């Protein structure tokens, strides 16, 4: 099983922490494993724990009154969720389910608050990262409201390129670890409409698509689809 401090060193939320701060946080952290399809948190559960994925994959979902499931996001190793619970303790706004056997690092709110009370500089660093994450969330909401499907897809591709893309002579290669259905859910559309949007952006010369490998050939052109 992964040692908490080793996992903490890789979590983006904690990358600005020094060795001493990571050790303090490691002392109040633990690692837990969830099986495939096991619910990690339910919507409206008490928000008392932060999670970061060590291995595996989870989906963040909302369900309507008729029981239809909407995937808000799909998270992989190094991604984290439940971070607001560290600060406000409010009920969960969505459910999170393991899509495969998943190992997570977890920190209880009570222990976290005790730690930052004694180490206020630690709190300042973490809040700064949370602020940047909130801005990203706002951009995602904005794209769903104001952009068409091609625009939303363009923004998602550019975000993925920034986070995990590999630059080469032919452009930036993005290895998409999502199914087409999952990708469609991430931009609030259907699989069929996603397929048409991908074809449109490829025809315009912005993308080159080979199964789950997408190369961004014209980043500037792709950005024009976001406005």
JOTAKA-V576507 format. One record per backbone hydrogen bond with DSSP energy under -1.0 kcal/mol. CO is the residue of the C=O (numbers start at 1). NH is the residue of the N-H. Records with the same first field share a line. If there is no record, write none. Layout:
CO=NH + NH
//
This chain:
3=7
4=8
5=9
7=10
8=11
11=14
12=15
14=17
18=22
19=23
20=24
21=25
22=26
23=27
25=28
26=29
30=106
32=104
34=102
35=38
38=98
41=96
42=45
45=92
46=48
48=109
50=107
51=81
52=105
53=78
55=103
57=99
58=75
59=97
60=72 + 73
61=95
62=70
64=67
68=64
70=62
73=60
75=58
76=79
79=53
81=51
83=86
84=87 + 88
92=44
95=61
96=40 + 41
97=59
98=37
102=34
103=54 + 55
104=32
105=52
106=30
107=50
108=112
109=113
110=114
111=115
112=116
113=117
114=118
119=122
120=124
121=125
122=126
123=127
124=128
125=129
126=130
127=131
128=132
129=133
130=134
131=135
132=136
133=137
134=138
135=139
136=140
137=141
138=142
139=143
140=144
141=145
142=146
143=147
148=152
149=153
150=154
151=155
152=156
153=157
154=158
155=159
156=160
157=161
158=162
159=163
160=164
161=165
166=173
168=171
171=168
172=216
173=166
174=214
179=183
180=184
181=185
182=186
184=189
185=188
190=194
191=195
192=196
193=197
194=198
195=199
196=200
197=201
198=202
199=203
200=204
201=206 + 207
202=205
206=217 + 218
208=215
210=213
212=176
213=210
214=174
215=208
216=172
218=222
219=223
220=224
222=225
223=226
224=227
//
